[in-house]
C-alpha cells in the first residue's frame, strides 16, 4: 500500500515563497507520474502540476505557470512543489497524488496524501 505524506505548508504573505514536499513509501515510484492538486474552501479540487517519471515532462495549470515548479527525486520517491510569488488565491489545501497515467485528471491518480494547508495573506 502506497502512503504519501506532504509537508511544508504554512501561512505566508503575498509574494512570499514556499516549498512543499511529498514523500512516498510502500512501493517504488518507477513508472508513476507524480502530481499536485489543491482545494480551496467551497471549491472543487483542481489540478496544479504533474511530472512524469522517465523524462520529467511537466505540465502546469495556467494559474500557476511561471510561478510554481514541480520536481521529483526518484531515488527518494519524493515530489516537490516550489511556489514563488504566492497570491491570496493560492490559499488551499495542497495534495500530492501518484498514479500510472500522466494526466491533469484527478480520477487518474490511485494514491493521495492527506494534504497540507497553504494560506496566503494580502
VENCORSUL-V734143 format. One record per residue. RES is the residue in one small letter. PSI is psi in whole degrees, 0 to 359 (* if undefined). NEAR is the number of other ideal C-beta (glycine too) atoms within 8 Angstrom. Layout:
res = (RES:RES)
psi = (PSI:PSI)
near = (NEAR:NEAR)
This chain:
res = (x:x:x:x:x:x:x:x:x:x:x:x:x:x:x:x:x:x:x:x:x:x:x:x:x:x:x:x:x:x:x:x:x:x:x:x:x:x:x:x:x:x:x:x:x:x:x:x:x:x:x:x:x:x:x:x:x:x:x:x:x:x:x:x:x:x:x:x:x:x:x:x:x:x:x:x:x:x:x:x:x:x:x:x:x:x:x:x:x:x:x:x:x:x:x:x:x:x:x:x:x:x:x:x:x:x:x:x:x:x:x:x:x:x:x:x:x:x:x:x:x:x)
psi = (130:136:138:132:117:155:166:355:172:188:126:175:161:137:359:175:154:153:118:145:152:120:131:145:162:333:163:148:8:134:5:135:150:136:164:137:167:157:118:158:129:5:163:158:137:151:141:304:156:148:135:168:304:298:6:28:138:145:140:151:148:326:341:351:128:346:330:149:126:141:167:154:101:328:330:359:50:152:147:156:106:123:122:160:52:148:158:328:353:353:124:170:128:132:139:153:149:150:167:350:130:107:156:350:122:331:345:354:132:327:142:147:180:346:152:135:133:124:125:121:146:*)
near = (3:10:8:14:9:15:9:9:10:8:5:11:8:9:5:8:9:11:9:16:10:15:10:15:7:6:5:4:12:6:6:9:13:15:17:15:12:13:11:9:3:3:8:4:8:9:10:14:14:14:13:10:10:5:4:8:7:10:6:10:10:5:5:12:8:3:8:12:7:17:9:12:9:8:4:6:10:10:16:12:14:10:13:8:6:15:7:8:7:11:8:10:10:16:14:15:14:15:12:6:7:6:10:6:6:8:4:7:12:6:10:8:11:8:9:12:9:17:8:15:8:5)
